[in-house]
Amino acid sequence: MLLHLPEEMEKKLFSKTRPWSDSKGGFVDEDGAEPGDADGEDVVRALPLTFIGYYDRKEDDFVGTTYFAHPVEELGEDEEHYGKPFAGLSFFPREWKIQCGFIYLRTLRTGRRALSLERGSLLDTILRLGDTGKESMWESTLKQLRALDPPIGDIPQLEGIQTQIKDRMARFVGLSADKDATGFYASDLTRENLREVVQLFLKSQDSNHAVPFNRLGTGAVNALVFALLTHIADLRGNRAIIFAMEEPEIALPPHAQRRIAKYLLKNMGQAIITSHSPYVIEEFDMANLRAVSRTAGVLSSDSIPAGAIKHSALRTNRRQLAEAVLARGVIVAEGDTEAKMLLAASYMYEHLDPSGEYVPLDLIGVSVFDAGTQSDVPKWGPFFGALKKTTFAFHDQPKKAWTADQTAKLDTYHNNFESAYKGTEDLLAAEVPPAVHRRFLDQAKDHPDYPTDKGYLKGGESDDDVIALSKQVLKAKKGSGFAAMLIEQCTALDEMPVTVKSFLEKVAADMALPKLDDTEGEAGDDEGHGEDGPDEPDPLDIDIEDIL
């Protein structure tokens, strides 16, 4: 549905539009509406559209087209399109799409064709929208190639060949007596030939010569594509622009990703993008995000329940939230110490597991979210649950009993894990062997953030003294990654804390991905079928989707 059409198009398509009210969140010409409803202050004309895709058995092909969704004409059984998916609908042509704010581009690869002058490419679209003598441009270029001065045929070696050809050909056929009866020219190119061979050359800041754009890095090419897309949008003037692009962050550094997102939000009437980059996602208001997923072949999208959490908390945690939105599951840890410790433990478990069966959090799509404080752990359960994430809570014993509201929110977690200790330092002191604490203190003493007031190992200390000093250091540097540093000193799986291992094993089991080979089916189950994993797209083989 399109709102706020250019004035001339709203007049031209008035019969295709319907009155829309933002306050009512719908059309005001529905059955039962009053005549005066269409005169409300917030009522505007809206153009409803529908895209219909279907398989045409007669043509043995898939068809997809955009139609006006209003009005719908009733067809008789003897009429041509009766029974078709688009029966009674009027076609929405490309010319009108452009006038309504859509910029139409063919789907082209981000590569040679996208930045060539072939029909439908970005550069061709710029020429078409600019409409500055494009047709005469081609003819002028061809004439210049044919009229090089001096001519290519004036090269001494080629002059001799021309003379021989002229003399010998004259024995058999009649040639003109003119000097240019034979000649070498730059080419016999047509306009279509020029479209294929003319390329954009660029010179980088530190280079002395220009090179074809496709010899640049992938990130530079993608940035160039985006720059041209913004130029196309600018050519549309002040009219509403609907900008849609898939994965604009491919091969770009974080600062460039943020600049692209900021530009879209500032300069486009509407920006629709798909992204897996937290740097892009965090620039958008949480209310405008949709988490898209597909389960059992059914595509769905879920909005961010922004109203469930204070706006200040959403802004403070936007980087974490952007990452969590992309995850399959989320572990909500009570603080930075626990979050970093769990990530380090997951990596070490994978490294030390002799069986190779443990799958780390990254590979099963689980993000670790730092709640900030223990009391904030409960509120994130309903939030991530609304996003259909599998949720896990990891926290110590509460310093004071949970309230009824907090208990209810903790119950929304898929798994609410409460350790048997009052603090992470107590857990590590009790479950990690003294030898690991010694290695930790020996390494930590050289760390620039080591709490010097707690003292150092001098040699000869008992195991209890070592653990006591380690615990003091961990408490003094809580939230500084020292707990993760301790975990990284483990050299065998049995040196890792049992509580943490058990929790990670639970997460890995509950979030296990389907196996690629169905071993049960191979064992004789006739109905067993192997599970093919999804084909991952080549990051360099990205479509520039239609800029609608």
C-alpha positions as CSV (number, residue, x, y, z in Angstrom):
1,M,0.0,0.0,0.0
2,L,1.4,3.4,-1.0
3,L,0.6,6.6,0.8
4,H,1.4,10.2,-0.1
5,L,1.7,9.7,-3.9
6,P,3.0,12.5,-6.1
7,E,0.1,14.9,-6.7
8,E,-0.1,14.3,-10.4
9,M,-0.2,10.5,-9.9
10,E,-2.8,10.8,-7.1
11,K,-5.0,12.6,-9.6
12,K,-4.3,10.1,-12.4
13,L,-4.9,7.1,-10.3
14,F,-7.7,8.4,-8.1
15,S,-10.1,5.7,-9.1
16,K,-7.5,3.1,-8.0
17,T,-7.1,4.7,-4.5
18,R,-9.0,4.3,-1.3
19,P,-9.4,6.6,1.8
20,W,-7.1,5.6,4.6
21,S,-7.0,6.7,8.2
22,D,-3.9,6.4,10.3
23,S,-5.8,6.8,13.6
24,K,-8.1,3.9,12.7
25,G,-5.4,1.9,11.1
26,G,-7.4,1.0,8.1
27,F,-9.6,2.0,5.2
28,V,-12.6,4.1,6.0
29,D,-14.8,3.0,3.0
30,E,-15.4,-0.5,4.4
31,D,-18.9,-1.8,4.8
32,G,-20.8,0.0,7.6
33,A,-18.7,3.2,7.3
34,E,-20.4,6.6,7.5
35,P,-20.2,9.0,4.5
36,G,-18.4,11.6,6.7
37,D,-15.7,9.1,7.7
38,A,-13.7,9.9,4.6
39,D,-13.5,13.6,5.6
40,G,-11.4,13.1,8.7
41,E,-8.3,15.3,9.2
42,D,-6.0,12.3,9.0
43,V,-7.6,10.6,6.0
44,V,-5.4,10.4,2.9
45,R,-5.7,8.6,-0.4
46,A,-3.9,5.2,-0.4
47,L,-3.0,3.1,-3.4
48,P,-3.4,-0.6,-2.5
49,L,-1.3,-3.0,-4.6
50,T,-0.9,-6.7,-4.7
51,F,1.8,-9.0,-6.0
52,I,0.6,-12.3,-7.4
53,G,3.0,-15.1,-8.2
54,Y,1.9,-18.4,-9.6
55,Y,2.8,-21.3,-11.8
56,D,1.4,-21.2,-15.3
57,R,0.9,-24.8,-16.4
58,K,0.2,-23.8,-20.0
59,E,3.5,-21.9,-20.3
60,D,5.3,-24.3,-17.9
61,D,6.8,-21.3,-16.1
62,F,6.5,-19.2,-13.0
63,V,4.8,-15.8,-13.3
64,G,4.9,-12.8,-11.0
65,T,3.3,-9.5,-11.5
66,T,2.1,-6.4,-9.6
67,Y,-1.6,-5.4,-9.8
68,F,-3.8,-2.7,-8.5
69,A,-5.8,-4.2,-5.6
70,H,-8.7,-1.9,-6.1
71,P,-11.2,-1.9,-7.7
72,V,-11.8,-5.6,-8.4
73,E,-13.9,-6.2,-11.5
74,E,-16.3,-9.1,-11.5
75,L,-15.8,-11.4,-14.5
76,G,-18.1,-13.7,-16.2
77,E,-17.3,-17.4,-16.9
78,D,-16.9,-16.7,-20.6
79,E,-14.3,-13.9,-20.2
80,E,-10.6,-14.4,-20.9
81,H,-9.1,-14.2,-17.5
82,Y,-11.9,-15.9,-15.5
83,G,-10.5,-18.2,-12.9
84,K,-7.0,-16.9,-13.1
85,P,-5.2,-15.7,-9.9
86,F,-5.3,-12.1,-11.2
87,A,-8.9,-12.2,-12.4
88,G,-10.6,-8.8,-12.1
89,L,-7.4,-6.9,-11.3
90,S,-5.6,-4.3,-13.4
91,F,-1.9,-4.5,-14.2
92,F,0.4,-1.9,-12.5
93,P,2.8,-1.0,-15.4
94,R,6.4,-0.1,-15.0
95,E,5.9,3.4,-16.2
96,W,3.5,4.2,-13.4
97,K,5.7,2.4,-10.9
98,I,8.4,4.9,-11.7
99,Q,6.0,7.8,-11.4
100,C,4.8,6.6,-8.0
101,G,8.3,6.6,-6.6
102,F,9.6,3.1,-7.5
103,I,12.9,2.9,-9.2
104,Y,12.8,-0.1,-11.4
105,L,16.0,-2.1,-11.9
106,R,16.4,-5.6,-13.3
107,T,18.0,-8.1,-11.0
108,L,21.7,-7.9,-11.9
109,R,24.7,-9.4,-10.3
110,T,27.0,-7.2,-8.2
111,G,29.8,-7.4,-10.7
112,R,30.5,-6.7,-14.4
113,R,27.0,-6.2,-15.6
114,A,25.7,-4.1,-12.7
115,L,28.3,-1.4,-13.4
116,S,28.4,-1.7,-17.1
117,L,26.3,0.2,-19.6
118,E,24.1,-2.8,-20.5
119,R,20.4,-2.3,-20.6
120,G,18.9,-2.3,-17.1
121,S,22.2,-1.8,-15.4
122,L,22.8,0.9,-12.8
123,L,24.7,3.2,-15.1
124,D,22.0,2.8,-17.8
125,T,19.3,3.6,-15.3
126,I,21.2,6.8,-14.4
127,L,21.3,7.8,-18.1
128,R,17.7,6.9,-18.6
129,L,16.5,8.9,-15.6
130,G,18.8,11.8,-16.4
131,D,17.5,11.8,-20.0
132,T,20.4,14.0,-21.2
133,G,20.8,13.1,-24.8
134,K,21.5,9.4,-24.3
135,E,20.5,8.4,-27.8
136,S,22.8,10.9,-29.5
137,M,25.6,9.9,-27.1
138,W,25.9,6.4,-28.6
139,E,26.0,7.6,-32.2
140,S,28.6,10.3,-31.3
141,T,30.8,7.7,-29.6
142,L,30.7,5.4,-32.6
143,K,31.6,8.3,-35.0
144,Q,34.6,9.2,-32.8
145,L,35.9,5.6,-32.8
146,R,35.6,5.5,-36.6
147,A,37.3,8.9,-37.0
148,L,40.4,8.6,-34.9
149,D,43.0,11.1,-35.8
150,P,45.5,10.0,-37.0
151,P,43.7,6.9,-38.4
152,I,44.9,3.5,-37.2
153,G,45.7,2.7,-40.8
154,D,48.5,5.3,-40.9
155,I,50.7,3.1,-38.8
156,P,53.6,2.2,-41.2
157,Q,53.2,-1.5,-40.8
158,L,49.5,-1.4,-41.6
159,E,50.0,1.0,-44.5
160,G,52.1,-1.6,-46.3
161,I,49.4,-4.3,-45.7
162,Q,46.7,-1.9,-47.1
163,T,48.7,-1.3,-50.3
164,Q,49.3,-5.0,-50.9
165,I,45.6,-5.7,-50.3
166,K,44.5,-2.9,-52.7
167,D,46.9,-4.0,-55.4
168,R,46.1,-7.7,-55.2
169,M,42.3,-7.3,-54.8
170,A,42.1,-5.1,-57.8
171,R,43.1,-8.1,-60.0
172,F,39.9,-9.8,-59.1
173,V,37.3,-7.2,-58.1
174,G,36.7,-3.5,-58.8
175,L,37.9,-1.4,-55.9
176,S,37.5,2.4,-55.6
177,A,40.4,4.5,-56.8
178,D,40.2,6.6,-53.6
179,K,43.0,6.5,-51.1
180,D,40.7,5.1,-48.4
181,A,39.5,2.1,-50.5
182,T,41.1,0.0,-47.8
183,G,41.5,1.0,-44.2
184,F,41.8,0.0,-40.6
185,Y,39.3,1.4,-38.1
186,A,38.9,1.2,-34.4
187,S,35.9,-1.1,-34.8
188,D,32.7,-1.8,-36.4
189,L,30.9,-1.6,-33.1
190,T,27.1,-1.3,-32.7
191,R,25.4,0.3,-29.8
192,E,24.9,-3.0,-28.2
193,N,28.6,-3.8,-28.6
194,L,29.5,-0.5,-26.9
195,R,27.1,-1.3,-24.0
196,E,29.1,-4.6,-23.4
197,V,32.6,-3.3,-23.7
198,V,32.6,0.2,-22.2
199,Q,33.7,0.0,-18.6
200,L,34.0,2.3,-15.7
201,F,37.7,2.8,-14.6
202,L,38.6,4.1,-11.2
203,K,41.9,5.3,-9.7
204,S,42.3,4.7,-5.9
205,Q,43.9,7.3,-3.6
206,D,47.3,5.7,-3.6
207,S,47.4,4.6,-7.2
208,N,49.0,6.3,-10.3
209,H,46.7,4.7,-12.9
210,A,43.1,3.8,-13.3
211,V,41.9,0.2,-13.4
212,P,38.5,-1.4,-14.3
213,F,36.1,-1.3,-11.4
214,N,35.9,-5.1,-11.3
215,R,39.6,-5.2,-10.3
216,L,38.8,-3.4,-7.1
217,G,38.1,-5.2,-3.9
218,T,34.6,-6.6,-3.2
219,G,33.9,-3.9,-0.5
220,A,34.9,-1.1,-2.9
221,V,32.6,-2.5,-5.6
222,N,29.7,-2.8,-3.2
223,A,30.3,0.8,-2.0
224,L,30.3,1.9,-5.6
225,V,27.1,0.1,-6.3
226,F,25.5,1.8,-3.3
227,A,26.8,5.2,-4.3
228,L,25.2,4.8,-7.8
229,L,21.9,3.7,-6.2
230,T,21.8,6.9,-4.1
231,H,22.5,8.9,-7.2
232,I,19.5,7.2,-8.9
233,A,17.4,8.2,-5.9
234,D,18.6,11.8,-6.1
235,L,17.6,11.9,-9.8
236,R,14.0,11.3,-8.6
237,G,14.1,14.7,-7.0
238,N,11.8,15.5,-4.1
239,R,9.4,12.6,-4.9
240,A,8.9,9.8,-2.4
241,I,11.6,7.2,-2.8
242,I,11.2,3.6,-1.7
243,F,14.7,2.1,-1.4
244,A,15.0,-1.6,-1.0
245,M,18.3,-3.5,-1.0
246,E,19.5,-6.9,0.2
247,E,22.5,-7.1,2.6
248,P,24.0,-3.6,2.0
249,E,26.8,-4.4,4.4
250,I,28.5,-7.1,2.3
251,A,32.4,-6.8,2.5
252,L,32.2,-3.3,4.1
253,P,33.9,-2.3,7.4
254,P,31.6,-1.3,10.3
255,H,32.0,2.5,9.9
256,A,30.9,2.2,6.3
257,Q,28.0,0.1,7.2
258,R,26.8,2.7,9.7
259,R,27.2,5.5,7.2
260,I,25.1,3.6,4.7
261,A,22.3,3.0,7.2
262,K,22.4,6.6,8.4
263,Y,22.2,7.9,4.8
264,L,19.2,5.7,4.0
265,L,17.3,6.8,7.1
266,K,18.0,10.4,6.5
267,N,17.4,10.7,2.7
268,M,14.9,8.1,1.7
269,G,11.2,8.3,2.1
270,Q,11.2,4.6,3.0
271,A,14.1,2.2,3.3
272,I,13.5,-1.6,3.3
273,I,16.6,-3.7,3.7
274,T,17.6,-7.2,4.9
275,S,20.7,-7.4,7.0
276,H,22.7,-9.7,9.2
277,S,24.9,-6.9,10.5
278,P,24.5,-5.5,14.1
279,Y,26.1,-2.3,12.9
280,V,23.3,-1.8,10.4
281,I,20.5,-3.1,12.5
282,E,21.4,-0.9,15.5
283,E,20.8,2.3,13.5
284,F,17.1,1.5,13.0
285,D,14.5,2.2,15.6
286,M,13.5,-1.0,17.4
287,A,9.9,-0.5,16.4
288,N,10.9,-0.7,12.7
289,L,12.7,-4.0,12.9
290,R,11.3,-7.4,11.9
291,A,12.9,-10.7,12.7
292,V,12.2,-12.9,9.7
293,S,12.3,-16.7,10.1
294,R,11.2,-19.8,8.3
295,T,9.9,-22.9,10.1
296,A,8.7,-26.0,8.3
297,G,8.6,-24.1,5.1
298,V,6.4,-21.3,6.5
299,L,7.9,-17.7,6.4
300,S,7.0,-15.4,9.3
301,S,8.2,-12.1,10.7
302,D,8.1,-10.9,14.3
303,S,8.2,-7.4,15.5
304,I,10.4,-6.2,18.4
305,P,8.3,-5.9,21.5
306,A,9.7,-2.5,22.2
307,G,6.9,-1.6,24.6
308,A,7.9,-4.3,27.1
309,I,11.3,-2.7,27.9
310,K,12.0,1.0,28.7
311,H,13.3,3.0,25.8
312,S,16.5,3.9,27.6
313,A,17.3,0.2,28.1
314,L,16.7,-0.5,24.5
315,R,19.1,2.3,23.4
316,T,21.7,1.2,25.9
317,N,21.7,-2.4,24.7
318,R,21.0,-1.8,21.0
319,R,24.3,-3.5,19.9
320,Q,23.5,-6.6,22.0
321,L,19.9,-6.6,20.8
322,A,20.9,-6.3,17.2
323,E,23.0,-9.4,17.6
324,A,20.4,-11.3,19.6
325,V,17.7,-10.6,17.0
326,L,19.8,-12.5,14.5
327,A,20.3,-15.5,16.8
328,R,18.3,-18.8,17.1
329,G,18.6,-18.7,20.9
330,V,19.7,-16.3,23.6
331,I,21.4,-16.8,26.9
332,V,20.7,-13.9,29.3
333,A,23.6,-13.7,31.8
334,E,23.2,-11.6,34.9
335,G,26.4,-9.5,34.2
336,D,29.4,-8.9,32.0
337,T,31.5,-11.4,34.1
338,E,29.1,-14.2,33.5
339,A,28.6,-13.4,29.8
340,K,32.4,-13.3,29.0
341,M,32.9,-16.4,31.1
342,L,30.3,-18.4,29.2
343,L,31.7,-17.4,25.9
344,A,35.2,-18.4,27.0
345,A,34.0,-21.6,28.4
346,S,32.2,-22.5,25.2
347,Y,35.4,-22.0,23.2
348,M,37.5,-24.0,25.7
349,Y,35.0,-26.8,25.8
350,E,35.2,-27.2,22.1
351,H,39.0,-27.1,22.2
352,L,39.4,-29.6,25.0
353,D,36.6,-32.0,24.1
354,P,38.4,-35.2,22.9
355,S,35.2,-36.6,21.4
356,G,34.6,-33.5,19.2
357,E,30.9,-33.8,19.9
358,Y,30.4,-30.6,21.7
359,V,29.1,-27.8,19.5
360,P,30.0,-24.3,20.6
361,L,27.4,-21.5,21.0
362,D,28.5,-19.7,17.8
363,L,27.8,-22.7,15.6
364,I,24.3,-23.4,17.0
365,G,23.3,-19.8,16.7
366,V,23.1,-18.8,20.4
367,S,23.9,-15.2,21.5
368,V,25.0,-14.3,25.0
369,F,23.2,-11.2,26.3
370,D,24.5,-9.2,29.3
371,A,21.5,-8.2,31.4
372,G,23.6,-5.8,33.4
373,T,22.4,-6.8,36.9
374,Q,20.8,-9.9,38.4
375,S,17.5,-8.1,39.0
376,D,17.3,-7.3,35.2
377,V,17.5,-11.0,34.1
378,P,13.7,-11.7,34.5
379,K,12.5,-8.8,32.3
380,W,14.3,-10.1,29.2
381,G,12.6,-13.5,29.2
382,P,9.3,-12.3,27.9
383,F,11.1,-9.9,25.5
384,F,13.1,-12.5,23.7
385,G,10.3,-15.0,24.0
386,A,8.1,-12.7,22.0
387,L,10.7,-12.9,19.2
388,K,10.3,-16.7,19.3
389,K,13.9,-17.2,20.5
390,T,14.8,-20.2,22.6
391,T,15.8,-18.5,25.9
392,F,18.2,-19.5,28.7
393,A,18.8,-17.6,31.9
394,F,22.1,-17.9,33.8
395,H,22.5,-16.3,37.2
396,D,23.6,-16.8,40.8
397,Q,21.4,-17.3,43.7
398,P,19.4,-14.1,44.3
399,K,20.6,-11.8,47.0
400,K,17.0,-11.4,48.0
401,A,13.9,-13.5,47.1
402,W,12.4,-12.9,43.7
403,T,9.1,-11.0,43.6
404,A,6.0,-12.6,42.2
405,D,6.4,-10.6,39.0
406,Q,10.1,-11.6,38.6
407,T,9.2,-15.2,39.2
408,A,6.5,-15.2,36.5
409,K,8.9,-13.6,34.0
410,L,11.7,-16.2,34.9
411,D,9.1,-18.9,34.2
412,T,8.9,-17.7,30.6
413,Y,12.5,-18.9,29.9
414,H,13.0,-22.2,28.2
415,N,15.6,-22.9,30.8
416,N,16.1,-20.8,33.9
417,F,19.5,-21.9,35.3
418,E,20.3,-20.8,38.9
419,S,23.7,-21.8,40.2
420,A,24.3,-23.1,43.7
421,Y,26.5,-20.2,44.6
422,K,26.0,-16.6,45.6
423,G,28.6,-15.3,43.1
424,T,30.6,-16.4,40.1
425,E,33.8,-16.0,42.1
426,D,32.5,-18.5,44.6
427,L,31.6,-20.9,41.8
428,L,35.1,-20.7,40.3
429,A,36.8,-21.0,43.6
430,A,34.9,-24.1,44.5
431,E,34.9,-26.0,41.1
432,V,38.2,-25.0,39.4
433,P,41.3,-27.0,40.5
434,P,44.1,-25.0,42.4
435,A,46.6,-25.7,39.5
436,V,44.4,-23.6,37.2
437,H,44.2,-20.8,39.7
438,R,48.0,-20.8,39.9
439,R,48.4,-20.6,36.2
440,F,45.8,-17.8,36.1
441,L,47.5,-15.7,38.8
442,D,50.9,-16.2,37.1
443,Q,49.5,-14.8,33.8
444,A,47.3,-12.1,35.4
445,K,50.2,-10.6,37.3
446,D,51.5,-9.1,34.1
447,H,48.1,-7.7,33.0
448,P,47.9,-3.9,33.1
449,D,44.7,-4.0,35.0
450,Y,45.9,-6.4,37.7
451,P,44.8,-5.2,41.2
452,T,48.3,-4.7,42.7
453,D,46.8,-4.0,46.2
454,K,45.8,-7.7,46.4
455,G,49.3,-8.9,46.2
456,Y,51.1,-11.6,44.1
457,L,52.1,-15.2,44.4
458,K,55.5,-15.5,46.0
459,G,55.9,-19.2,45.8
460,G,55.2,-21.9,48.3
461,E,51.6,-20.9,49.0
462,S,49.1,-23.6,49.9
463,D,46.3,-24.5,47.6
464,D,43.8,-22.7,49.9
465,D,46.0,-19.5,49.9
466,V,46.2,-19.6,46.1
467,I,42.4,-20.0,45.7
468,A,41.8,-17.2,48.2
469,L,44.1,-14.8,46.4
470,S,42.5,-15.7,43.0
471,K,39.0,-15.1,44.4
472,Q,40.1,-11.7,45.7
473,V,41.5,-10.8,42.3
474,L,38.4,-11.9,40.5
475,K,36.2,-9.9,42.8
476,A,38.4,-6.8,42.4
477,K,38.2,-7.0,38.6
478,K,34.6,-8.1,38.3
479,G,33.4,-7.3,34.8
480,S,36.9,-7.0,33.4
481,G,37.2,-10.4,31.7
482,F,39.4,-11.9,34.4
483,A,36.9,-14.8,35.0
484,A,37.1,-15.6,31.3
485,M,40.9,-15.5,31.6
486,L,40.8,-18.0,34.4
487,I,38.7,-20.4,32.3
488,E,41.2,-20.1,29.4
489,Q,43.9,-21.5,31.7
490,C,42.1,-24.9,31.8
491,T,44.2,-27.6,30.0
492,A,41.8,-30.5,30.3
493,L,38.0,-30.9,30.2
494,D,37.9,-32.1,33.8
495,E,39.5,-28.8,35.0
496,M,36.5,-26.8,33.8
497,P,33.8,-25.9,36.4
498,V,31.1,-28.6,36.4
499,T,28.3,-26.1,36.8
500,V,29.3,-24.2,33.6
501,K,29.9,-27.4,31.7
502,S,26.5,-28.8,32.6
503,F,24.8,-25.6,31.5
504,L,26.6,-25.5,28.2
505,E,25.8,-29.1,27.5
506,K,22.1,-28.4,28.2
507,V,22.1,-25.5,25.8
508,A,23.9,-27.5,23.1
509,A,21.5,-30.4,23.5
510,D,18.4,-28.2,23.3
511,M,19.7,-26.1,20.4
512,A,21.2,-29.0,18.4
513,L,21.0,-28.5,14.6
514,P,19.5,-31.3,12.5
515,K,22.2,-33.7,11.3
516,L,23.0,-33.8,7.6
517,D,22.8,-37.6,7.5
518,D,19.8,-39.4,8.9
519,T,21.6,-42.4,10.4
520,E,18.3,-44.0,11.5
521,G,17.1,-43.9,8.0
522,E,20.3,-45.6,6.8
523,A,19.8,-48.3,9.5
524,G,16.7,-49.6,7.7
525,D,13.9,-47.2,8.3
526,D,12.3,-46.9,4.9
527,E,10.8,-43.6,5.8
528,G,14.0,-42.1,7.0
529,H,15.2,-39.2,4.9
530,G,18.5,-37.4,5.0
531,E,18.3,-33.8,6.1
532,D,19.9,-31.5,3.5
533,G,21.3,-28.4,5.1
534,P,20.4,-25.1,3.5
535,D,22.6,-23.9,0.7
536,E,24.6,-20.9,1.9
537,P,24.9,-18.2,-0.7
538,D,28.3,-17.2,-2.0
539,P,29.0,-13.8,-0.4
540,L,30.3,-12.6,-3.7
541,D,27.2,-13.7,-5.6
542,I,24.7,-11.2,-4.3
543,D,21.7,-9.9,-6.2
544,I,20.9,-6.2,-6.4
545,E,17.2,-6.6,-5.8
546,D,14.7,-4.4,-7.5
547,I,14.7,-0.9,-6.0
548,L,11.0,-0.8,-5.9
